[in-house]
């Protein structure tokens, strides 16, 4: 059966109440299961919309060549959407990409080119390929584009239909900040701009956290005053923030950097986050807390998610951290409980063996762990 090239290629994913987490935290915890998208992550929304619009401009599938550089999930989203539309697709991956990643993309009919030691080198090679075929080739962005944010924002439109009421907070993981950009856009469209948002990263890949601090006047935190040796600052043009700077990671130390490891976040999303009426709280957690959440989520909900997704769940599996982030009183004072939505953003780079490995590592590791909230509040967690 032919695909309607104008109809959304993403699925309306379920919003389910987590009985386990709701009991543990004493509030209504709802999980937006975007791990159930055709390419296993939220990226399917915005990237499929981008390719659909490129197809409309080119006129027919034979005239379009979608090219993307990716660490994995964005590439699979592009390959899956292109396959549905009959469009040629080439994915550029850096060296170190797992053979399973390559096989999944080729299974969708995509050409895969492995180039460079880092993501940025794959990006440059992809840009060269676009220049060689200007008539047909289109560079599909991985996270920094308004069309992507529009597509990702559709998940908030769905939550607005599915949730019992407006939530007291929405939590998501952040790397380059494409998902967060979509949530901010979606909240504005739904009339939810007053909803507080929480953006979580792992220590060692937290470029968004540092970037938020660098652009907050008067920040006193050591994070704002003294960056790690592998992090530099980049000045960017901004009409709203004339002295805007972004934190740029020259290398990564987090185990979640395969998906969260953007060198720097989208400047426009940082701007939107700073201006969001409900506020955006940036949270950095240790790797072990994300691993703990991935193991717990597999045990309690029978689903596997990447560490980059488990970062979001880390707060829900640590009541002390959760209650430090989310106000104990709901916005709707007449409501019986707080309602918090966690975006289960998915990711295909995880296996049962990975979860077993995390569990074994955690059993040996009894070191105290920490999370950093906003401009430097540290929450210590004892395993």
ABEGO torsion letter per residue (X at the ends): XBBBAABBABBBBBBBBBAAAAAAAGBBBBBBBAAABAAGBAAAAAAAAAAAAAAAAAGBAAABBBBBBBAGAAAAAAAAAAAAAGBBBBBBBBBGBBAAAAAAAAAAGBBBBBBEABAAAAAAAAAAAAAABAAABBBBBAABBAAAAAAAAAAAAAAAAABABBBABBBBBBBAGAAAAAAAAAAAAAGAAABBBBBBBBBGABAAAAAAAAABBGBABAAAABBBAABBBBBBBBAABAABBBBBBABBABAAAAAABBABBBAAAAAAAAABAAEBBBBBBBAAAAAAAAAAAAAAAGBBBBAAAAAAAAAAABAAAAAAABBABBABAABABBBBBBBBAEEABBBAAAAAAAAAAAAABABBBBBBBEAGBBBBBBX
